[in-house]
Amino acid sequence: MASQGQTLSREKANVQKFGLIAAAAAFGLGAIGAGIAIANVGSAAMGAIGEKPEIAGQALIFIALAEGLVVFGFITSLMILGKI
């Protein structure tokens, strides 16, 4: 009986460990991806604004879309943490 209790607690510890790793990966990789996207979109937007200043508002919309990746990663990590 005691070995079963230890096995279950080890399994639960492994589930929690991998759940925390998955939550960190979801948020971390989402943030890295958003950073790369914002760098590329931001530099292109600044070049376009330099040529045509009246499109500054439209350029900011594309930067905000790239920022949405972080929000999705954060929500995903919260959902993972809610399950463990």
PyMOL commands that place a pseudoatom at each C-alpha (Angstrom):
pseudoatom trace, name=CA, resn=MET, resi=1, chain=A, elem=C, hetatm=0, pos=[0.000, 0.000, 0.000]
pseudoatom trace, name=CA, resn=ALA, resi=2, chain=A, elem=C, hetatm=0, pos=[2.740, 2.452, 0.885]
pseudoatom trace, name=CA, resn=SER, resi=3, chain=A, elem=C, hetatm=0, pos=[4.447, 1.964, -2.456]
pseudoatom trace, name=CA, resn=GLN, resi=4, chain=A, elem=C, hetatm=0, pos=[1.214, 2.809, -4.275]
pseudoatom trace, name=CA, resn=GLY, resi=5, chain=A, elem=C, hetatm=0, pos=[0.907, 6.053, -2.332]
pseudoatom trace, name=CA, resn=GLN, resi=6, chain=A, elem=C, hetatm=0, pos=[4.481, 6.970, -3.169]
pseudoatom trace, name=CA, resn=THR, resi=7, chain=A, elem=C, hetatm=0, pos=[3.952, 6.121, -6.831]
pseudoatom trace, name=CA, resn=LEU, resi=8, chain=A, elem=C, hetatm=0, pos=[0.877, 8.284, -7.042]
pseudoatom trace, name=CA, resn=SER, resi=9, chain=A, elem=C, hetatm=0, pos=[2.605, 11.210, -5.393]
pseudoatom trace, name=CA, resn=ARG, resi=10, chain=A, elem=C, hetatm=0, pos=[5.587, 10.828, -7.757]
pseudoatom trace, name=CA, resn=GLU, resi=11, chain=A, elem=C, hetatm=0, pos=[3.247, 10.754, -10.738]
pseudoatom trace, name=CA, resn=LYS, resi=12, chain=A, elem=C, hetatm=0, pos=[1.457, 13.832, -9.474]
pseudoatom trace, name=CA, resn=ALA, resi=13, chain=A, elem=C, hetatm=0, pos=[4.804, 15.573, -8.977]
pseudoatom trace, name=CA, resn=ASN, resi=14, chain=A, elem=C, hetatm=0, pos=[5.811, 14.707, -12.546]
pseudoatom trace, name=CA, resn=VAL, resi=15, chain=A, elem=C, hetatm=0, pos=[2.518, 16.010, -13.900]
pseudoatom trace, name=CA, resn=GLN, resi=16, chain=A, elem=C, hetatm=0, pos=[2.963, 19.245, -11.983]
pseudoatom trace, name=CA, resn=LYS, resi=17, chain=A, elem=C, hetatm=0, pos=[6.592, 19.562, -13.076]
pseudoatom trace, name=CA, resn=PHE, resi=18, chain=A, elem=C, hetatm=0, pos=[5.809, 19.116, -16.755]
pseudoatom trace, name=CA, resn=GLY, resi=19, chain=A, elem=C, hetatm=0, pos=[2.762, 21.364, -16.444]
pseudoatom trace, name=CA, resn=LEU, resi=20, chain=A, elem=C, hetatm=0, pos=[4.916, 24.179, -15.102]
pseudoatom trace, name=CA, resn=ILE, resi=21, chain=A, elem=C, hetatm=0, pos=[7.453, 23.611, -17.875]
pseudoatom trace, name=CA, resn=ALA, resi=22, chain=A, elem=C, hetatm=0, pos=[4.676, 23.710, -20.476]
pseudoatom trace, name=CA, resn=ALA, resi=23, chain=A, elem=C, hetatm=0, pos=[3.238, 26.928, -19.043]
pseudoatom trace, name=CA, resn=ALA, resi=24, chain=A, elem=C, hetatm=0, pos=[6.665, 28.572, -19.031]
pseudoatom trace, name=CA, resn=ALA, resi=25, chain=A, elem=C, hetatm=0, pos=[7.325, 27.419, -22.594]
pseudoatom trace, name=CA, resn=ALA, resi=26, chain=A, elem=C, hetatm=0, pos=[3.955, 28.697, -23.817]
pseudoatom trace, name=CA, resn=PHE, resi=27, chain=A, elem=C, hetatm=0, pos=[4.518, 32.137, -22.353]
pseudoatom trace, name=CA, resn=GLY, resi=28, chain=A, elem=C, hetatm=0, pos=[8.236, 32.339, -23.101]
pseudoatom trace, name=CA, resn=LEU, resi=29, chain=A, elem=C, hetatm=0, pos=[8.044, 31.197, -26.711]
pseudoatom trace, name=CA, resn=GLY, resi=30, chain=A, elem=C, hetatm=0, pos=[5.032, 33.442, -27.287]
pseudoatom trace, name=CA, resn=ALA, resi=31, chain=A, elem=C, hetatm=0, pos=[6.998, 36.412, -25.979]
pseudoatom trace, name=CA, resn=ILE, resi=32, chain=A, elem=C, hetatm=0, pos=[10.036, 35.561, -28.109]
pseudoatom trace, name=CA, resn=GLY, resi=33, chain=A, elem=C, hetatm=0, pos=[7.873, 35.170, -31.207]
pseudoatom trace, name=CA, resn=ALA, resi=34, chain=A, elem=C, hetatm=0, pos=[6.125, 38.452, -30.539]
pseudoatom trace, name=CA, resn=GLY, resi=35, chain=A, elem=C, hetatm=0, pos=[9.462, 40.184, -30.045]
pseudoatom trace, name=CA, resn=ILE, resi=36, chain=A, elem=C, hetatm=0, pos=[10.706, 38.948, -33.406]
pseudoatom trace, name=CA, resn=ALA, resi=37, chain=A, elem=C, hetatm=0, pos=[7.438, 39.925, -35.086]
pseudoatom trace, name=CA, resn=ILE, resi=38, chain=A, elem=C, hetatm=0, pos=[7.439, 43.398, -33.542]
pseudoatom trace, name=CA, resn=ALA, resi=39, chain=A, elem=C, hetatm=0, pos=[11.062, 43.928, -34.580]
pseudoatom trace, name=CA, resn=ASN, resi=40, chain=A, elem=C, hetatm=0, pos=[10.300, 43.062, -38.196]
pseudoatom trace, name=CA, resn=VAL, resi=41, chain=A, elem=C, hetatm=0, pos=[6.959, 44.842, -38.404]
pseudoatom trace, name=CA, resn=GLY, resi=42, chain=A, elem=C, hetatm=0, pos=[8.231, 47.862, -36.481]
pseudoatom trace, name=CA, resn=SER, resi=43, chain=A, elem=C, hetatm=0, pos=[11.223, 48.408, -38.729]
pseudoatom trace, name=CA, resn=ALA, resi=44, chain=A, elem=C, hetatm=0, pos=[9.080, 48.065, -41.846]
pseudoatom trace, name=CA, resn=ALA, resi=45, chain=A, elem=C, hetatm=0, pos=[6.487, 50.416, -40.367]
pseudoatom trace, name=CA, resn=MET, resi=46, chain=A, elem=C, hetatm=0, pos=[9.091, 53.060, -39.540]
pseudoatom trace, name=CA, resn=GLY, resi=47, chain=A, elem=C, hetatm=0, pos=[10.434, 52.873, -43.092]
pseudoatom trace, name=CA, resn=ALA, resi=48, chain=A, elem=C, hetatm=0, pos=[6.946, 53.258, -44.513]
pseudoatom trace, name=CA, resn=ILE, resi=49, chain=A, elem=C, hetatm=0, pos=[6.151, 56.161, -42.168]
pseudoatom trace, name=CA, resn=GLY, resi=50, chain=A, elem=C, hetatm=0, pos=[9.371, 57.855, -43.250]
pseudoatom trace, name=CA, resn=GLU, resi=51, chain=A, elem=C, hetatm=0, pos=[8.206, 57.760, -46.850]
pseudoatom trace, name=CA, resn=LYS, resi=52, chain=A, elem=C, hetatm=0, pos=[4.529, 58.505, -46.185]
pseudoatom trace, name=CA, resn=PRO, resi=53, chain=A, elem=C, hetatm=0, pos=[3.807, 60.024, -42.735]
pseudoatom trace, name=CA, resn=GLU, resi=54, chain=A, elem=C, hetatm=0, pos=[0.018, 59.856, -43.049]
pseudoatom trace, name=CA, resn=ILE, resi=55, chain=A, elem=C, hetatm=0, pos=[0.004, 56.053, -42.655]
pseudoatom trace, name=CA, resn=ALA, resi=56, chain=A, elem=C, hetatm=0, pos=[1.319, 56.148, -39.074]
pseudoatom trace, name=CA, resn=GLY, resi=57, chain=A, elem=C, hetatm=0, pos=[-2.026, 55.043, -37.617]
pseudoatom trace, name=CA, resn=GLN, resi=58, chain=A, elem=C, hetatm=0, pos=[-2.251, 52.050, -39.921]
pseudoatom trace, name=CA, resn=ALA, resi=59, chain=A, elem=C, hetatm=0, pos=[1.305, 51.043, -39.079]
pseudoatom trace, name=CA, resn=LEU, resi=60, chain=A, elem=C, hetatm=0, pos=[0.509, 51.030, -35.359]
pseudoatom trace, name=CA, resn=ILE, resi=61, chain=A, elem=C, hetatm=0, pos=[-2.361, 48.616, -36.001]
pseudoatom trace, name=CA, resn=PHE, resi=62, chain=A, elem=C, hetatm=0, pos=[0.043, 46.069, -37.468]
pseudoatom trace, name=CA, resn=ILE, resi=63, chain=A, elem=C, hetatm=0, pos=[2.375, 46.449, -34.497]
pseudoatom trace, name=CA, resn=ALA, resi=64, chain=A, elem=C, hetatm=0, pos=[-0.566, 45.860, -32.140]
pseudoatom trace, name=CA, resn=LEU, resi=65, chain=A, elem=C, hetatm=0, pos=[-1.483, 42.693, -34.052]
pseudoatom trace, name=CA, resn=ALA, resi=66, chain=A, elem=C, hetatm=0, pos=[2.013, 41.348, -33.476]
pseudoatom trace, name=CA, resn=GLU, resi=67, chain=A, elem=C, hetatm=0, pos=[1.699, 42.199, -29.775]
pseudoatom trace, name=CA, resn=GLY, resi=68, chain=A, elem=C, hetatm=0, pos=[-1.383, 39.968, -29.610]
pseudoatom trace, name=CA, resn=LEU, resi=69, chain=A, elem=C, hetatm=0, pos=[0.901, 36.922, -29.708]
pseudoatom trace, name=CA, resn=VAL, resi=70, chain=A, elem=C, hetatm=0, pos=[2.062, 37.653, -26.168]
pseudoatom trace, name=CA, resn=VAL, resi=71, chain=A, elem=C, hetatm=0, pos=[-1.527, 37.830, -24.971]
pseudoatom trace, name=CA, resn=PHE, resi=72, chain=A, elem=C, hetatm=0, pos=[-2.329, 34.438, -26.506]
pseudoatom trace, name=CA, resn=GLY, resi=73, chain=A, elem=C, hetatm=0, pos=[0.769, 32.896, -24.917]
pseudoatom trace, name=CA, resn=PHE, resi=74, chain=A, elem=C, hetatm=0, pos=[-0.166, 34.364, -21.535]
pseudoatom trace, name=CA, resn=ILE, resi=75, chain=A, elem=C, hetatm=0, pos=[-3.740, 33.071, -21.747]
pseudoatom trace, name=CA, resn=THR, resi=76, chain=A, elem=C, hetatm=0, pos=[-2.494, 29.637, -22.794]
pseudoatom trace, name=CA, resn=SER, resi=77, chain=A, elem=C, hetatm=0, pos=[-0.099, 29.498, -19.851]
pseudoatom trace, name=CA, resn=LEU, resi=78, chain=A, elem=C, hetatm=0, pos=[-2.896, 30.483, -17.465]
pseudoatom trace, name=CA, resn=MET, resi=79, chain=A, elem=C, hetatm=0, pos=[-5.082, 27.719, -18.884]
pseudoatom trace, name=CA, resn=ILE, resi=80, chain=A, elem=C, hetatm=0, pos=[-2.274, 25.190, -18.391]
pseudoatom trace, name=CA, resn=LEU, resi=81, chain=A, elem=C, hetatm=0, pos=[-1.689, 26.365, -14.825]
pseudoatom trace, name=CA, resn=GLY, resi=82, chain=A, elem=C, hetatm=0, pos=[-5.410, 26.058, -14.132]
pseudoatom trace, name=CA, resn=LYS, resi=83, chain=A, elem=C, hetatm=0, pos=[-5.335, 22.374, -15.074]
pseudoatom trace, name=CA, resn=ILE, resi=84, chain=A, elem=C, hetatm=0, pos=[-2.487, 21.341, -12.758]
for i in range(1, 84): cmd.bond("trace and resi %d" % i, "trace and resi %d" % (i + 1))
show_as sticks, trace
zoom trace
